């Protein structure tokens, strides 16, 4: 046990509900991680009625039997399947069980793209004992796991997070246990729960690092909340901005910008959208940050 505690333990929570077509790829991408650390993996299923539970149970059996090849110092695998109140409830349940020094969550349709992702994460936190939040880049992937674009962030600026493009890629983001508070994850947010959580940490002044490492694959498909619940995401992001600002001008610019970026992007023909949006983006960034858009 003493040798275990001397090494990094990374707790990963996967909240899931009826994601049987994707969850096995998620689980395998975690259990395949290689390096000098321990994995504390917790799957919190919301009572799925598809094949999810059979898949989750299969990996529990394989690990218990010792028939699954692993390449880290050790894996603790726990899971539960029961009705819950949604993603935030599932995450809170998982983090209550977590034993690690480093926390993160990987949704049941996302993946780690390489086998050394957690080793790199461990190395960053080991090299800087004051580092509290680490965020990196990733690829967008489609339903078949094919890459469809790069999510690259060249800077983390609070005003941009709050008013313009929320650009922290959640599956490529990791944080120390000590900065996690259960009430920082709020169930009232369905789509923007990660934005609410990470914006609050940035606001509170945690020490963070942005790296250009490509760590995760963020799956985009029609049923994903980011797409299917665009209106909800729009309203939630505006509500979060209002928690930190009462500047009417900046909130108005944010409302217009995000309506174009979130709502009209899906409704307008691509040519028409591209005819207006670049100018709107440049103007919005200039008003809010004094800088050009990304």
Secondary structure as UniProt FT lines:
FT   HELIX           2..5
FT   STRAND          9..16
FT   TURN            20..22
FT   HELIX           23..31
FT   STRAND          38..45
FT   HELIX           52..65
FT   STRAND          74..81
FT   HELIX           87..97
FT   STRAND          102..105
FT   TURN            108..109
FT   STRAND          111..112
FT   TURN            115..116
FT   HELIX           117..127
FT   TURN            129..130
FT   STRAND          133..141
FT   TURN            143..144
FT   STRAND          147..151
FT   HELIX           158..163
FT   HELIX           170..172
FT   STRAND          173..176
FT   HELIX           177..179
FT   HELIX           182..184
FT   TURN            187..188
FT   HELIX           193..204
FT   STRAND          208..219
FT   TURN            222..223
FT   HELIX           225..228
FT   HELIX           230..244
FT   HELIX           248..258
FT   HELIX           259..264
FT   HELIX           265..267
FT   HELIX           270..289
//
